[in-house]
Amino acid sequence: MHKFGTDGVRGVAGQGLMTTRSILDLGIASSRILSLPNANSPTLLVGRDTRASGAALQAALTAGFLSQGWNVVDAGVLPTPAIARLVRGDDFQAGVVISASHNPWHDNGVKFFDSQGSKLSSETEHSIESAWESLAHDRQTETAPVVFGRSYARTDLIDRYREELLQETQAPSNHFPLHVIVDCAHGAATPVWSQSFFDSLGLKGSLLHTEPNGTNINQNCGATHLDTLTEAVLRSGADLGIAFDGDADRALFIDARGHEVDGDATLAILARSWIESEGSIPSGQVVATVMSNLGLETALRKDSISLVRTDVGDRHVAEAMKNRGSAIGGEQSGHIIVRSHIHPDLLVGDGTRTALAILKRMTTSGLSLQELASAYTRCPQVLVNVPVREKPPFDSIPAVVDAQNRILDSLQNRGRILLRYSGTEPIARVMLEGEDREEIEALASPLIEALHSSLGTAKSS
């Protein structure tokens, strides 16, 4: 049974894999697999978001590592990309984030990073899974070493994280004379985007949803619920709004008209910015996923940049960027990866870094977010989630194959279709893209119905 999904281990807190007993075993198993040869007293850096279950699960994981002789540094509430960045310093051997990203508060998860801030390889995850399963079946393997590790908290890491981001984006204090509304989603962006940090950037405006209580993370706010931010931008006459998700590794934007600027538009803006400042973009390529809109390809082509597509997931984007030498990549959802001139091998999506890059681009160009985003025109796209009871190969379902073939015959070269299962939920995701919205909506209906009749459990969302 695979325990690791597309982004670590995730589930309902207190159930299944996410009990404290299970996470203790995960700590023991992963500490054994991640230990480096001849490493004395290896050290783990661990952080979390604001979920009610976070402290208990972190304590359980920490106990597992301590019992195997590791030291553990508690960084407190921090964004996922902050842990990926900070683990590269102070001789940390690994990093962990307790977070379920954009999921509701009752979910939680565990994300691992190696000493270079990269996600673990599939091979390492499989090794941890095997060790984890062995512990669950044989408690007698939990022999403690002679020396236990130490656990201690550090409060300076958040300042180091912010300072490094400002250095990377070359953003001096009081650099951004803009009116901005920032939505922290009651999550890990909250301690980063303190009022003092907001003011130090020269920003005017306000911070929204900065009072986490353990159960309100992502609740009708943040990158997954943009209505409140949109209303605040329009009501205040702000230049833009910035929305983070629960663990602050993604950022979406609202322009002054109240229109969303998604990850695809952000990639187009940042690619143009790189061209204008550097003359060319490394490898001549931007990396995105199969979910990115055709409009992104068109926008990049105007600057002689090609778009490389990967499977969904920021780890696939990062891997392609590494292999191709690309400097910019990301997902439509707002996970944006920009190669750092300070740490060129650190490829991690970071919402705050993305926000600073957009603020800098607006300030240096003198253009509004609306004007910057106008280089990208979104093609009509239909996205439908179909709840399913099982996940057989789509090509093994005749009704689905037939519906797909009819769509392809109709679209020819005027659009595309993508059909995939969610890596974390019992859902089939249907995406159709084309020149005419009414056409692709009509074409999508038979395919959705075929999925419902063959695999469905309820109405799609």
C-alpha positions, -999 to 999 in steps of 0.1 A, spaced: 0 0 0 14 34 -10 14 58 19 31 87 2 10 107 -22 19 135 -46 29 157 -17 40 136 12 16 117 35 -18 131 41 -52 122 56 -78 131 82 -60 140 115 -67 113 142 -76 86 116 -57 61 95 -21 72 88 -26 105 108 -29 91 143 -1 100 168 8 63 171 12 61 133 32 93 131 54 82 159 62 51 138 67 73 108 93 93 128 112 62 138 111 47 103 121 79 85 149 87 109 164 53 102 162 57 64 173 93 64 203 88 87 236 95 68 266 71 71 290 82 99 267 111 109 268 117 146 237 132 162 220 142 129 196 171 132 160 175 119 143 209 112 106 207 117 78 233 112 40 233 109 10 253 98 -18 264 122 -40 233 123 -53 222 156 -37 188 152 -3 202 142 13 203 176 3 168 186 14 153 153 47 172 154 53 160 189 47 124 178 70 127 148 97 145 170 95 117 196 102 91 168 133 110 157 145 117 192 142 80 201 167 72 173 193 96 184 184 126 162 183 161 175 152 181 165 149 219 160 114 232 163 109 262 140 73 267 150 47 279 125 64 286 92 55 282 55 65 250 38 90 268 15 107 284 45 116 249 59 128 239 24 151 269 23 163 269 59 171 232 61 201 240 39 218 258 67 231 249 102 240 213 93 204 200 92 202 166 77 165 168 68 134 189 72 97 181 78 66 202 76 34 192 93 7 205 69 -20 196 46 -15 227 24 -49 239 10 -70 211 26 -96 218 53 -84 221 90 -94 185 99 -68 171 74 -31 171 81 0 157 65 38 153 67 61 166 40 98 157 39 128 176 25 164 164 22 194 185 33 193 205 1 157 215 4 145 190 -22 116 166 -18 126 130 -12 130 107 -42 104 80 -49 130 54 -39 135 70 -5 98 73 1 93 36 -7 121 27 17 104 48 44 70 31 36 86 -4 40 102 5 73 70 22 85 49 -9 77 74 -31 95 71 -10 127 33 -12 125 35 -50 125 63 -55 149 65 -32 179 96 -50 192 117 -33 166 114 -1 185 147 -5 204 160 28 217 197 38 213 219 45 242 219 82 236 187 101 230 185 133 209 177 168 221 148 190 210 149 228 212 130 257 197 144 285 176 127 318 170 152 334 147 145 314 116 116 334 104 137 366 102 164 347 83 138 334 59 124 369 52 159 385 49 169 359 23 138 364 3 144 401 2 180 396 -8 169 372 -36 143 396 -51 166 425 -45 138 443 -26 151 470 -2 130 483 26 101 507 17 105 497 -20 69 491 -29 46 522 -28 15 502 -35 -19 497 -19 -21 460 -12 -45 436 6 -29 404 18 -49 373 27 -29 350 50 -57 323 51 -52 319 89 -22 298 80 15 297 79 18 330 61 5 348 92 38 350 112 57 359 80 34 387 69 34 405 102 23 441 103 60 451 108 71 432 77 42 446 57 51 481 67 88 476 61 81 469 24 65 503 21 31 488 15 -2 504 23 -34 485 29 -43 457 52 -38 421 62 -68 397 62 -73 364 80 -44 365 104 -60 350 135 -56 312 133 -74 292 159 -66 258 147 -99 252 128 -102 282 105 -72 276 82 -83 279 46 -119 283 58 -136 306 32 -104 325 28 -70 324 11 -60 310 -23 -89 285 -24 -116 311 -16 -109 344 -33 -143 361 -28 -134 380 4 -101 392 -9 -118 404 -42 -144 423 -23 -117 440 -1 -97 450 -31 -127 466 -48 -140 482 -17 -106 498 -8 -95 507 -43 -63 487 -37 -37 481 -65 -39 444 -60 -47 415 -36 -24 386 -26 -38 353 -14 -18 325 2 -29 289 9 -25 272 43 12 264 41 20 295 20 37 277 -9 13 291 -34 1 326 -41 -28 339 -63 -35 376 -71 -65 399 -76 -60 429 -98 -76 463 -92 -107 454 -112 -113 423 -90 -101 398 -116 -80 368 -107 -44 365 -119 -37 328 -116 -4 308 -118 -4 307 -156 -6 345 -158 20 348 -131 44 326 -151 39 348 -182 45 380 -162 77 366 -146 90 352 -178 86 386 -195 103 402 -165 133 379 -167 136 386 -205 136 423 -200 162 422 -171 185 395 -184 180 395 -221 171 358 -223 157 331 -202 178 300 -193 172 271 -217 146 292 -235 119 272 -216 93 277 -189 80 245 -172 44 240 -163 20 211 -160 -5 195 -182 -32 216 -165 -18 249 -177 -38 268 -202 -31 270 -239 -30 308 -235 3 304 -216 19 288 -246 7 316 -268 19 343 -245 54 327 -241 57 321 -278 56 359 -284 89 360 -265 103 330 -283 99 309 -251 87 273 -253 65 257 -227 74 223 -213 46 203 -197 49 178 -169 26 157 -148 6 176 -121 26 183 -90 54 208 -81 79 180 -76 75 171 -113 79 208 -123 111 210 -101 125 179 -116 120 191 -151 135 225 -143 166 208 -128 170 185 -158 165 212 -184 183 241 -166 151 262 -166 147 292 -143 109 295 -141 82 269 -136 50 264 -118 13 254 -117 -19 271 -125 -29 268 -89 -2 293 -79 28 271 -71 56 291 -87 92 282 -87 119 308 -96 155 297 -96 175 316 -70 208 333 -79 218 327 -43 208 290 -42 205 280 -78 198 243 -69 169 252 -46 137 246 -66 107 250 -44 74 268 -48 72 298 -24 41 321 -22 59 349 -5 88 349 -30 63 350 -58 44 379 -42 76 399 -38 86 392 -74 52 405 -86 54 436 -64 89 443 -77 77 439 -113 48 463 -108 71 489 -91 100 488 -116 78 487 -147 52 513 -134 25 491 -148 -6 478 -130 -12 441 -124 -39 443 -150 -15 457 -176 11 431 -168 -14 403 -170 -28 415 -204 1 397 -222 -17 365 -213 -52 356 -226 -68 326 -211 -85 301 -235 -119 288 -224 -114 258 -201 -138 234 -185 -127 217 -153 -150 191 -136 -143 168 -106 -161 135 -107 -162 115 -74 -153 79 -82 -155 46 -62 -123 32 -78 -95 42 -102 -91 17 -131 -72 28 -162 -94 51 -183 -85 31 -215 -101 0 -199 -136 17 -198 -152 15 -233 -177 43 -226 -150 67 -215 -127 58 -245 -156 64 -269 -165 98 -254 -128 109 -256 -125 99 -292 -156 119 -301 -142 149 -284 -108 146 -302 -126 142 -335 -146 174 -329 -117 195 -316 -90 184 -341 -61 209 -334 -83 236 -318 -81 224 -282 -71 195 -259 -85 171 -234 -69 159 -201 -84 131 -180 -66 121 -148 -72 108 -112 -64 129 -82 -34 117 -63 -50 125 -29 -87 121 -33 -112 96 -49 -118 120 -78 -115 119 -116 -105 153 -130 -118 162 -165 -103 192 -183 -113 204 -218 -98 234 -235 -106 251 -267 -115 283 -286 -152 283 -278 -166 278 -243 -201 266 -254 -185 240 -277 -162 225 -251 -190 226 -224 -212 206 -248 -184 182 -257 -175 176 -220 -210 165 -210 -209 130 -226 -175 123 -211 -187 134 -176 -218 112 -179 -196 82 -190 -175 86 -159 -206 90 -137 -222 58 -151 -190 38 -150 -173 49 -118 -193 76 -101 -205 78 -66 -222 112 -65 -227 144 -85 -195 162 -97 -183 194 -81 
